[in-house]
Each structure stands twice: as structure tokens, then as C-alpha cells.
Amino acid sequence: MKKIVLFMVFAAFAVTSARAYQFSAVAPTGQTLYFTCPVAGVYECGVYPPAMEGWEGYEAPTGELVIPDSVEYQGHSYAVTHVGKMAFNGCGGLTSVTVPTTVTRICEAAFKDCRGMTQITVPSTVTVIEDRAFEYCINLPDLLVPSSVDSVGYMAFYFVRNVIYSGTAVDHSWGQLTLNGYHEDGLYYSDASKTTLTGCIGSA
């Protein structure tokens, strides 16, 4: 019985620790970000929300954000290798984001509901984009997904206007409005010939 209780306490601590940040650092663009190191003794980390509740009670990043490729903590340099689960979920004040080339994974709901974001740079080092990573990023005119990405999660681009992608991942329930389309003045077409209209955004 004692072993079961200890296991439950440990499991609860592990779940809590997975979402709690270990340290903070200032991005090159001036915003305070929060980082967690998933493996002890390995100098790699991911950017995460500051609390279980996300950004509630904290100053959420706004404007142009450059995520650093490494951060310093207790005398060590940690490479930023992933954008963690719900890292910027609901950060509607973000307008553009640059993801560093050290990042290989964009985790579940990382940029969900970033409705003010009009530009994001995803580097060719990224191989995995998880479920709902860019869900409701409705003001991105285009989202360029590098061909290095070979795994895309469920509804990863739900309501993104146009995803540009030439990789090998199978298009299944990604949720984008247009894949490899062409847009001009708010009108979206299936290709550059502009013979098939697939959508209209705004008052165009």
C-alpha cells in the first residue's frame, strides 16, 4: 500500500513538473520566456508557458518575438530544441515569431489561438509538428512548412488560410483552408492559374 501511495505522489509530481518552468530568460526581442529541461544532465530545453494555467497571471509576449537558440542557466548553456506544449497558446498579441534552427519539434497547441500572428518562420530543422500546433492562427496569410517536416499532427493547421508544403507527410485532417494554394488580394485559389477559387478572406 505504501508503494502505491508513493507511486501516486511521484506521478502527480511528474505531471506537475512537466508543466512548471524551471527558469526564465529574456528573448533577443525583449520578452520574458520560460523554459523546462526534460532530461536531467542534458543541456537541452524547450520553451513552455509559465504555469499550468498557461499565461494567466503572467505578462504574455506580444509583438515581434525571436525565440533564442540557447539560454544560460546556472552557468550552463542550454540549446532550445522544441517549442513545448501550449507554449504560446492564446498569446493573441504576438504578431510575428522566428523559431531558431536548433528547434526540431513544435509541440501540441504550441501556437494555438495566436490570432494576431501574421508571420512565422519555421526552420528546416523542424521534423515534427504536433496536434493543433497552429490551430486558429487565422491571420497568417501563408504558413510555409519546410519539407523537413515528416510528421504532422491532427488539426495542426485548423483554419490556417494556406499551408505551403512539399514534404512527405500525408495530408490527413490537418484542417487548413488551402494546401499549396495561391492568394491575391484576399482571394485564395487552388493554384497560380487562378481558375478555381477556394476561399475569400476579408472584404475582397
DRENTIDO-773902 format. One record per residue (C-alpha): z, y, x. Coordinates in pm, whole numbers, plus 32768, in hexadecimal, padded with zeros to 4 digits. Example, Ala and Ser with C-alpha at 12.3 -4.5 7.8 and 13.67 -1.06 7.14 Angstrom:
{pt {830C, 7E3E, 84CE}}
{pt {82CA, 7F96, 8557}}
//
This chain:
{pt {8000, 8000, 8000}}
{pt {8059, 80EB, 811D}}
{pt {7F05, 80A9, 81BF}}
{pt {7E52, 8101, 807A}}
{pt {7F13, 8247, 8057}}
{pt {7ECB, 82A5, 81C1}}
{pt {7D5A, 8258, 8190}}
{pt {7D4A, 8332, 8057}}
{pt {7DF3, 8451, 810E}}
{pt {7D02, 842C, 8232}}
{pt {7BD5, 841C, 8148}}
{pt {7C42, 8556, 8092}}
{pt {7C74, 8607, 81DE}}
{pt {7B1D, 8597, 8256}}
{pt {7A72, 861D, 811E}}
{pt {7B2C, 8767, 8138}}
{pt {7AE8, 8785, 82AC}}
{pt {7975, 8748, 827A}}
{pt {795D, 8886, 81AD}}
{pt {7A5B, 8960, 8264}}
{pt {79DC, 8A33, 8385}}
{pt {7A69, 8A08, 84E0}}
{pt {7A0D, 8B5A, 856D}}
{pt {7942, 8C91, 8529}}
{pt {7849, 8D55, 85F9}}
{pt {7775, 8E8A, 85CC}}
{pt {75FE, 8E5B, 85A3}}
{pt {7509, 8F2B, 8674}}
{pt {74C9, 8FF7, 8537}}
{pt {763B, 9046, 850C}}
{pt {76AB, 8F5F, 83F1}}
{pt {77DC, 8E7E, 841A}}
{pt {777F, 8D0F, 83F8}}
{pt {7857, 8BD6, 83EE}}
{pt {7821, 8A96, 84B0}}
{pt {7895, 892C, 84A7}}
{pt {7871, 8827, 85BA}}
{pt {7831, 86D4, 8518}}
{pt {787E, 85FE, 864C}}
{pt {79AB, 863B, 872C}}
{pt {7952, 866B, 8899}}
{pt {77E2, 86AD, 8851}}
{pt {7783, 8817, 8880}}
{pt {76AA, 8833, 874D}}
{pt {76F8, 88DF, 8605}}
{pt {7669, 894D, 84BA}}
{pt {7689, 8A8C, 83F2}}
{pt {774F, 8A56, 82B0}}
{pt {77ED, 8B22, 8198}}
{pt {7949, 8BA0, 81F4}}
{pt {7A07, 8AE2, 80E5}}
{pt {79F0, 89CA, 7FE6}}
{pt {799C, 8AD4, 7EE4}}
{pt {787A, 8B51, 7FB6}}
{pt {787E, 8CC5, 7FFE}}
{pt {7975, 8D28, 7EF0}}
{pt {7A76, 8E0E, 7F8C}}
{pt {79A6, 8E41, 80C6}}
{pt {789C, 8F41, 811E}}
{pt {7754, 8E8B, 80E4}}
{pt {7638, 8ED9, 81D5}}
{pt {752F, 8FCC, 8159}}
{pt {73EB, 9066, 81D5}}
{pt {7331, 8FD4, 82FD}}
{pt {73E5, 8EAC, 839C}}
{pt {739E, 8E09, 84EA}}
{pt {7462, 8CC5, 850D}}
{pt {74CA, 8C9E, 867A}}
{pt {7451, 8B73, 8743}}
{pt {75AA, 8B49, 87DE}}
{pt {770A, 8BCE, 87B2}}
{pt {7836, 8BE3, 8899}}
{pt {7986, 8B4D, 883E}}
{pt {7AB5, 8B0E, 891B}}
{pt {79EB, 8B2A, 8A5A}}
{pt {78CF, 8A45, 89EC}}
{pt {7770, 8A89, 8972}}
{pt {770F, 89CE, 8835}}
{pt {75A2, 899C, 87D7}}
{pt {755A, 89E6, 8667}}
{pt {74A3, 88AD, 85F9}}
{pt {74A8, 88C2, 847D}}
{pt {74CE, 89AB, 8357}}
{pt {75E4, 88FB, 829E}}
{pt {7616, 889B, 8134}}
{pt {7620, 89D0, 8054}}
{pt {7630, 8AAD, 818A}}
{pt {7599, 8BDD, 80DB}}
{pt {75A0, 8B65, 7F74}}
{pt {75A0, 8C93, 7E8C}}
{pt {7577, 8D96, 7FA1}}
{pt {748F, 8E6B, 7ECA}}
{pt {74A5, 8F94, 7FB5}}
{pt {73E9, 8EE5, 80CE}}
{pt {7288, 8F6B, 80F3}}
{pt {7208, 8EAB, 8221}}
{pt {7288, 8D90, 82FD}}
{pt {721F, 8D15, 8454}}
{pt {7288, 8BB0, 849E}}
{pt {72A6, 8B62, 8614}}
{pt {71DD, 8A57, 86C8}}
{pt {731B, 898F, 870C}}
{pt {732E, 8931, 859B}}
{pt {72A5, 87DC, 8532}}
{pt {7331, 87BE, 83D0}}
{pt {7353, 88A5, 82A5}}
{pt {745B, 8804, 81CB}}
{pt {7490, 87E9, 8055}}
{pt {7488, 8933, 7F95}}
{pt {7496, 89F4, 80DE}}
{pt {73D3, 8B1D, 8052}}
{pt {73F5, 8AD4, 7EDF}}
{pt {73F4, 8C0A, 7E02}}
{pt {7396, 8CF9, 7F1C}}
{pt {72CC, 8DB8, 7E1B}}
{pt {72AA, 8EF4, 7EEC}}
{pt {720C, 8E40, 8012}}
{pt {709F, 8E9C, 8046}}
{pt {706A, 8E00, 819E}}
{pt {70F2, 8CDD, 8268}}
{pt {7082, 8C48, 83B2}}
{pt {70AD, 8ACF, 83C8}}
{pt {706B, 8A55, 852D}}
{pt {6F9D, 8924, 858D}}
{pt {70D8, 8878, 860B}}
{pt {7148, 8836, 84A5}}
{pt {7101, 86D1, 8433}}
{pt {71D8, 86B4, 82F8}}
{pt {71FB, 8796, 81C8}}
{pt {72FA, 870B, 80D6}}
{pt {7322, 871A, 7F5A}}
{pt {730F, 8872, 7EB7}}
{pt {730A, 8922, 800B}}
{pt {7239, 8A46, 7F8A}}
{pt {7273, 8A21, 7E14}}
{pt {7241, 8B67, 7D53}}
{pt {71C4, 8C2D, 7E80}}
{pt {70E1, 8CCB, 7D7E}}
{pt {7079, 8DFE, 7E43}}
{pt {6FE3, 8D4C, 7F6E}}
{pt {6E6E, 8D94, 7F55}}
{pt {6E29, 8C65, 8032}}
{pt {6F04, 8B69, 80E5}}
{pt {6E65, 8ADF, 8220}}
{pt {6EF2, 8985, 8264}}
{pt {6E93, 8907, 83C1}}
{pt {6DDF, 87B9, 83DB}}
{pt {6F02, 873A, 84AF}}
{pt {6FC2, 870B, 8369}}
{pt {6F9C, 859E, 8305}}
{pt {70B2, 8588, 8201}}
{pt {70D1, 866D, 80D2}}
{pt {71E0, 8642, 7FCE}}
{pt {71E2, 864F, 7E54}}
{pt {7190, 87A5, 7DBE}}
{pt {719F, 883A, 7F1B}}
{pt {70B8, 8959, 7EB6}}
{pt {7104, 8974, 7D43}}
{pt {705F, 8AB2, 7CBF}}
{pt {6FDE, 8B1F, 7E14}}
{pt {6E91, 8BC6, 7DCB}}
{pt {6DBA, 8B21, 7ED6}}
{pt {6E0D, 8A20, 7FE2}}
{pt {6D1D, 8A06, 8106}}
{pt {6D3B, 88B1, 81AA}}
{pt {6C54, 87C1, 8260}}
{pt {6D4E, 86B8, 82CD}}
{pt {6D78, 854D, 826C}}
{pt {6E96, 855C, 8174}}
{pt {6E33, 84EB, 8019}}
{pt {6E34, 85FA, 7F0D}}
{pt {6F27, 856C, 7E0E}}
{pt {6FF0, 864D, 7D2A}}
{pt {7004, 876B, 7E22}}
{pt {6FEF, 8861, 7D02}}
{pt {6F14, 896E, 7DA1}}
{pt {6E27, 8A2F, 7CBD}}
{pt {6CFF, 8A04, 7DA9}}
{pt {6CC2, 892B, 7EDB}}
{pt {6BCF, 89B0, 7FE2}}
{pt {6B52, 8AB5, 7EEF}}
{pt {6ACA, 8C13, 7F1C}}
{pt {6B5F, 8D52, 7E94}}
{pt {6AD5, 8EAB, 7E63}}
{pt {6B79, 8FCF, 7DAE}}
{pt {6C73, 8EF2, 7CFA}}
{pt {6B72, 8DF0, 7C8D}}
{pt {6B8A, 8C8D, 7D15}}
{pt {6A5C, 8BA7, 7D37}}
{pt {6A3D, 8A3B, 7D99}}
{pt {6970, 8A9C, 7ECC}}
{pt {68B9, 8BBC, 7F73}}
{pt {6786, 8B92, 7E96}}
{pt {6859, 8C2E, 7D7F}}
{pt {67B2, 8B5D, 7C73}}
{pt {68F0, 8AC5, 7BE3}}
{pt {6A0F, 8BAA, 7B83}}
{pt {6B5F, 8AFA, 7BA6}}
{pt {6C53, 8C13, 7B63}}
{pt {6C96, 8D82, 7B39}}
{pt {6DCC, 8E2B, 7BC3}}
{pt {6E29, 8F89, 7B56}}
{pt {6D44, 9071, 7A97}}
{pt {6BFD, 902B, 7B4E}}
//
